[in-house]
Amino acid sequence: MNLDVNVSTFELAQESVNFVILCPFNLPNDCSVKDISLKEETRSSRSSIRFEISSKNRVVRVKQFYYDWGIPTVYADTNLVSPGKSFEINGIVGFIGIDYKGNQAACYARWFTNVELSVLKGRFEEDELIRIIESFTPTGSFAIKKLGEKSYTTTSYTARYGIPKWQEDEISRVKWYENNFDINKKISLQNIYIPAFEYQDFFLDSIGFNQYKFGVETHFLYRSKVNYTDGIWFWLAPEEMIENLSYIEGENIGVRQSWNVKKEKFLIGNIEITILLHKQNTQYYGWYAHWKIGRYIYQVFNRPSVNFNIEKFTGFIKTLHEVK
């Protein structure tokens, strides 16, 4: 579906997607928008919107969509193939680098709307790409209230339909619930640990849960009360269901992303655990940790943020309490 290039075009498109469309309201003077195309959400198809921004024989393609087939609080650089350079706009972190087609690229997210830029022709300076992203603004407050501030359970295509993007994964194999889901009744007698349901400026947004013969898999998604974009993702599952965990320590670990990794000891209740603590190796960074208690693997993620530090990350882990 091709649309005319004006603000009403984006307002019309907003009615057919499950994410807050960010419209380029104040582009640099030499830039113009063309070739807007919309993919509407259906029972068998995720929604997205694409358009191009042209400037002096240069073209950058923009794609926007709701990133929900992986853990959305992890990657702020979904289209990059290697560690990029981080930047910050209005308190939200994005990345500039090279995408899967070898193009100069950038990625940004707000309210779980993923914004991916790929330079198709010519070259844009980094500050030009950032200025383009700075121009992206919702067409109105209605979309923010209806979608941006609503729960993952309410808005996520994967949560609503349980359909994986590529193959079965940890997101689609659980059923998603609003934050009033009584998890304590579901996991009684499991001897596992869960986090507090409120943590500083983060609120519990949604819970993913499934029961298997060898235990439960549970996800807790927290979002920032300040910007509804920064988040914490806590995931626990029987060790039989977790693959490809790395236990390597050191600096600059990884190819797709670069991490500085070390071991830390924590006391949770009366149990001492050793966690593998990962700090993303960029100017604005995210955190990741995993550990084992009994037969369960626990993992915590937060997306790169200017508002998160080691004390805030480990403080969340220290809220864990045992459910018996």
C-alpha positions in Angstrom: 0.0 0.0 0.0 1.7 3.2 -1.2 0.7 6.5 0.5 0.9 10.2 -0.3 3.7 12.1 1.5 2.2 14.3 4.1 1.5 14.2 7.8 -2.0 12.9 7.3 -0.4 9.9 5.6 1.3 8.9 8.8 -1.8 9.6 10.8 -3.8 7.3 8.5 -1.0 4.6 8.7 -1.1 4.8 12.6 -4.6 3.2 12.5 -3.2 0.0 11.0 -0.2 -0.8 13.1 0.6 -1.9 16.7 3.3 0.7 17.4 3.7 4.5 17.7 4.7 5.8 14.3 7.4 8.4 14.5 6.9 11.0 11.7 9.8 13.1 10.4 8.3 16.5 11.3 11.4 18.8 11.2 14.0 17.3 8.8 17.1 19.3 7.8 16.2 21.8 5.1 17.8 19.8 2.2 15.9 16.5 3.1 12.6 15.3 1.8 10.4 12.2 2.4 9.3 9.9 -0.4 8.1 6.4 -1.2 6.1 5.7 2.0 4.8 2.1 2.2 2.7 0.5 4.9 2.4 -3.1 5.9 -0.8 -3.5 7.9 -1.1 -5.9 10.8 -3.1 -9.0 10.0 -3.6 -12.3 11.9 -0.7 -13.7 9.8 1.5 -10.7 9.4 3.3 -8.1 11.6 3.0 -4.5 10.7 5.7 -2.0 9.6 6.1 1.3 7.8 8.9 2.2 5.4 9.9 5.5 3.7 13.0 7.1 2.2 14.6 10.4 3.0 16.6 12.0 0.2 19.2 14.7 0.3 21.6 15.9 -2.5 21.8 12.6 -4.4 21.8 10.7 -1.2 19.1 8.3 0.1 18.5 6.8 3.5 15.7 4.2 4.0 13.8 4.2 7.3 11.9 1.2 8.7 9.7 1.3 11.8 8.1 -1.7 13.5 7.4 -3.2 16.9 10.4 -5.4 17.8 8.9 -8.2 19.9 10.2 -11.5 18.5 13.4 -11.2 20.6 13.8 -9.6 24.0 13.1 -5.9 23.3 15.0 -4.6 26.3 18.3 -6.1 25.1 19.2 -4.7 21.7 19.2 -1.1 20.8 21.1 -1.9 17.6 19.0 -4.6 15.9 20.1 -3.9 12.3 23.9 -3.7 13.0 26.3 -6.6 12.4 29.0 -5.5 14.8 29.4 -3.2 17.8 28.4 0.3 16.7 28.9 3.8 18.2 26.2 4.8 20.7 24.5 8.1 20.8 21.7 9.7 23.0 18.6 11.7 22.0 16.3 13.0 24.7 17.6 10.4 27.2 17.2 7.4 24.8 20.2 5.5 23.4 20.7 4.5 19.8 23.6 3.2 17.7 25.4 4.0 14.4 27.3 1.3 12.5 27.0 -1.1 9.5 23.9 -3.1 8.8 23.5 -6.6 7.4 23.6 -5.4 3.8 26.9 -3.6 4.4 25.3 -0.1 4.4 26.0 2.7 6.8 23.1 2.4 9.3 21.6 3.6 12.6 19.1 2.2 15.0 16.9 3.9 17.6 13.8 2.9 19.7 11.1 4.7 21.6 8.1 3.0 23.2 9.2 -0.3 21.6 9.0 1.3 18.2 12.2 0.2 16.5 13.6 2.7 14.0 16.2 1.4 11.6 18.0 3.6 9.1 20.0 2.2 6.1 21.9 4.5 3.7 21.1 3.2 0.2 22.9 5.9 -1.8 25.8 8.3 -1.0 26.9 8.9 2.5 25.5 10.8 5.6 27.7 12.1 8.3 26.9 10.6 11.8 25.5 13.9 13.0 23.2 14.1 10.0 21.8 10.7 10.8 21.3 11.8 14.4 19.6 15.0 13.3 17.2 12.9 11.1 16.3 10.7 14.1 15.9 13.8 16.2 13.1 14.9 13.8 11.0 11.8 14.4 8.0 12.7 16.5 4.6 11.0 17.1 1.8 12.5 15.1 -0.1 13.0 18.4 -0.5 12.0 22.0 -3.3 9.6 21.2 -0.9 7.0 19.8 1.3 7.2 22.9 -1.6 6.6 25.2 -3.2 3.9 23.0 0.0 2.0 22.2 3.3 3.4 23.6 2.2 3.4 27.2 0.1 0.2 27.0 1.6 -3.2 28.1 3.6 -5.6 26.0 0.8 -8.1 26.5 -1.7 -5.7 25.0 0.4 -4.4 22.0 2.9 -7.1 21.1 2.0 -9.2 18.0 4.0 -12.1 19.5 2.3 -11.9 22.9 -1.2 -11.7 21.4 -0.8 -14.4 18.7 2.1 -16.5 20.0 3.6 -16.7 16.5 7.4 -16.6 16.3 9.2 -14.5 13.7 11.6 -17.3 12.6 11.1 -20.4 14.7 9.9 -21.3 18.2 11.7 -19.1 20.8 11.5 -18.1 24.4 9.1 -15.2 23.6 6.4 -17.2 21.7 6.6 -20.4 23.8 5.1 -18.7 26.9 1.7 -17.2 27.3 1.7 -13.5 28.2 -0.3 -11.8 30.9 -0.9 -8.3 32.3 0.9 -7.4 35.5 -2.0 -8.5 37.7 -1.4 -12.1 36.8 -1.0 -14.0 40.2 2.4 -15.6 39.5 2.7 -16.8 43.1 -0.1 -19.3 42.7 1.4 -20.7 39.5 4.9 -21.3 40.8 4.2 -22.5 44.3 6.3 -25.5 45.4 8.9 -24.8 42.6 11.6 -23.4 45.0 12.5 -20.6 42.6 13.3 -16.9 43.0 11.4 -14.0 41.6 12.0 -10.3 41.7 10.0 -7.5 43.4 7.1 -6.3 41.3 8.2 -2.6 41.6 11.8 -1.4 41.5 12.7 2.3 41.8 11.2 4.0 38.7 10.4 0.7 36.9 7.0 -1.0 37.0 6.1 -4.6 36.1 4.6 -4.4 32.6 3.9 -8.0 31.7 4.6 -11.6 32.7 5.2 -14.5 30.3 4.6 -18.0 31.8 4.4 -21.6 30.8 4.5 -24.9 32.8 6.5 -27.9 31.6 6.9 -31.3 33.1 10.4 -30.4 34.3 9.6 -26.9 35.7 8.3 -23.5 34.7 9.6 -20.8 32.3 8.8 -17.3 33.4 9.6 -13.8 32.0 9.1 -10.5 33.9 9.2 -7.4 31.7 9.7 -4.0 33.5 9.4 -0.6 31.9 10.5 2.9 33.0 7.7 5.1 34.4 9.7 8.0 33.0 10.0 7.2 29.3 8.3 3.8 28.8 11.4 2.7 26.8 14.1 1.8 29.2 13.4 -1.7 30.5 14.5 -4.7 32.5 13.9 -8.2 31.4 14.1 -11.0 34.0 14.0 -14.6 32.7 14.1 -17.9 34.5 13.8 -21.4 33.1 14.9 -25.0 33.7 18.5 -25.5 32.6 17.2 -28.0 30.0 15.7 -25.1 28.1 18.6 -22.7 28.1 21.3 -23.0 25.4 24.5 -21.2 24.3 25.3 -19.5 27.6 28.9 -18.1 27.6 31.1 -18.4 30.7 34.1 -16.6 29.3 35.5 -13.8 31.3 37.6 -10.9 29.9 37.5 -7.7 27.8 35.9 -7.2 24.4 34.0 -10.5 24.4 31.7 -11.1 21.4 31.4 -10.2 17.8 27.8 -9.1 17.3 28.1 -7.1 20.5 31.2 -6.4 22.6 31.1 -7.1 26.4 33.4 -6.8 29.3 32.7 -9.8 31.5 33.6 -10.7 35.0 32.3 -12.9 37.9 30.6 -11.4 40.9 29.3 -13.0 44.1 25.9 -12.2 45.5 23.9 -13.3 48.5 20.2 -14.0 47.7 18.4 -14.9 50.8 20.8 -17.3 52.5 22.3 -18.6 49.2 25.5 -17.3 47.8 25.5 -17.2 44.0 28.2 -16.4 41.4 26.9 -14.4 38.5 28.5 -13.7 35.1 28.2 -9.9 34.8 28.3 -8.4 31.3 28.8 -4.7 30.6 28.3 -3.6 27.0 31.5 -2.1 25.6 30.2 1.2 24.3 29.9 4.8 25.6 26.2 4.3 26.6 25.9 0.7 27.6 23.5 -2.0 28.7 24.0 -4.8 31.3 23.4 -8.6 31.2 23.9 -11.3 33.8 23.2 -15.0 34.2 23.6 -17.5 37.0 22.2 -20.9 38.2 20.4 -21.9 41.4 19.4 -25.5 41.7 18.0 -26.7 38.3 17.1 -23.2 37.1 19.0 -20.7 35.0 18.3 -17.0 35.7 19.0 -14.1 33.3 18.6 -10.3 33.6 18.9 -7.8 30.7 18.5 -4.1 30.4 18.8 -2.1 27.2 21.5 0.6 26.9 20.5 3.6 28.9 21.8 6.9 30.2 19.8 6.2 33.4 21.2 2.9 34.4 24.4 2.0 36.2 25.9 -1.0 38.0 24.3 -0.1 41.3 20.8 0.0 39.8 21.4 -3.2 37.9 22.7 -5.3 40.8 20.1 -3.6 43.1 17.4 -5.2 41.0 19.0 -8.7 41.4 19.1 -8.2 45.1 15.3 -7.9 45.2 15.0 -11.6 44.4 13.1 -13.6 46.9 12.2 -17.3 47.1 8.8 -18.7 46.3 8.1 -22.0 48.1 
